[in-house]
Amino acid sequence: MSVRCSYCRGEGHNRISCEARKRAVECHKQEIASGTRPWSSLVDEQELYDRRKTKPRKCSYCANRHYEHNYDHNRRNCPRLAEDKAKLVSDNKEWRSAALELMKEHGIGVGAIFNDRYYGRCLITEVRWGSISCLTQTWCNQDRVNFRFTTLESLSRGQEHTRWKEFPRFENGMRWSRWGSSSIDDFSMVVPATPRFIQADVPDGWSSGETGLDTYFLASNDKKC
């Protein structure tokens, strides 16, 4: 669909770039200067456009995440954004390595059976690998649905009531910051998954630490981080 100008109703350009509007602005300026026109909304509008054009634009990423006002770049080519992404990928790679070892140590994987304090004996049906990252421990807006499970009682009745748990907290050199998170004690294993099976379930690229971080760096989340 082509652009339509709100001034001349022509297609292929907008109001700001409209040549007819620009000619009218110049005409009105001359009339104001000669005293034949006291005021013009088009001239006021053009002055507003000119002020916006000359106003320096600051980087929204630096302003919202680091409280710095930098005018020599914008968010698209922000060096701090590139640095923060690289650091988070490195931290995520380290965190996921420790998280995977924790899962293998306690047998947390698809097919594992554990006792839940509320639901009784349960079966893990899915590991949502994409939601498991170092942000699980540090960002309150991170997806908390890390494991899906169902009770053996519901399965015995031919039903599958899916419930979820988040990744159990552990330090790994990072400060824990989420309230109400699950503990490793919530995974009281009866039949643990084998380390070999857990490793085979890990998706390609997960261990590199590069996945599962895109949402964190969305511009809409700059003020939430």
Secondary structure, DSSP 8 states (H G I E B T S, - for coil): ---B-TTT--BSS-STT-HHHHHHHHHHHHHHHHTS-S--HHHHHHHHHHHHHHS----HHHHHHS-----S--STT-HHHHHHHHHHHHHHHHHHHHHHHHHHHHT-STT-EEEETTTEEEEEEEE-GGG-STHHHH-TTS----EEEEEHHHHHTT----EEE------TTS----TT---GGG-EEEE---HHHHHHHS-TTGGGT-SS-TGGG-GGGGGG-
